[in-house]
């Protein structure tokens, strides 16, 4: 019998996580509802392969194990919760709008604190400022990533999204430990989980968990946080409830192009867990359309409430043409000093990471059962509000 054969409930996953960590004390039940939906999907939807089901349950076990470890660390070091998370710089927007580029440029500033990819896999014990990028856990993951990149490049496969182990990642990979992140939807065969997450889930718990997580990490490596996750747009009111002094960077791009790019991004994770006959991408359209609609409508409504001055508008076409001009204006807006040394670091990163470094992907809206005509009313207000340069849709 396999390790995952009888895994049907959140308590079953908790048992596995406890076996792996030696820990059983968990901080509340907010993680249960989302995990229950994921388990119901993988156990009752015939679209999943056996290995795909096992992969998702293994990922869920690892996510809950991290949560147990973080909670245990806080129990042993309660003083970490006494230091607030102040004035984080938070990048949001539709997916596929240049948020990764801006997060890496901000990470080049030594005065800032970025959430690093490896820290979402091995959060405790937290690294120190001096070991953030030399911690053995980070170095080991970098070695694994090099092997993957070498294989992918040899196969000449384009990579639509990549994060270095020692580079910034998305807050979604903290939220997924509360089982409230679109990273889970990326592996689902139906839109059921996404519909729950976008419309019914209580996101306050996810942001409260994120705050505790950041307090653990900053206890040994402090700094003003630079955070990014496109779907902060969808959860913006919960974000501002828990982080009321957040400074918001809104990344803008041609929404038709971004929608097609999101569909392309989802192809890889779904292909890793679903039967080939279940990869009917033309049926993804309704989910993509709903996600992108909420990514623009919710921040528009919040912006009406809190005012334009709480947002810095970062346009994809400007970032592609003159990223350093964008960064200078961003720093001026944020009231933060942009030193010559930080500018040099940013320019070095740009020189080493030209657009298309990991290949180019081709995609179109009709692959996902969508068209510009269908999406025009969805994005009408958004396009009327901002000076967005349309690409070839």
Secondary structure, DSSP 8 states (H G I E B T S, - for coil): --TTTT--SHHHHHHHHHHHHS----S-STTHHHHHHHHHHHHH-TTB-HHHHHHHHHHHHHHHHHHHHHHHHHHH-GGGGGS---S-EEEEESSSSSHHHHHHHHHT-TTEEE-BGGGGT--SS---GGGTTTSHHHHHHHHHHHHHHHHHHHTT---S----TTSB--THHHHTTTT-SHHHHTT-SSSHHHHHHHHT--THHHHHHHHHHHHHHHTTS--EEEEE-GGGTTTHHHHHHHSTT-EEEEEE--HHHHHHHHHHHHHHHHHHHB-GGG--GGG-HHHHHHHHHHHHHHHHHHHHHH-GGGEEEEEHHHHHH-HHHHHHHHHHHHT----HHHHHHHHHHHHHS-TTTT------GGGGT--HHHHHHHHHHHHHHS-------
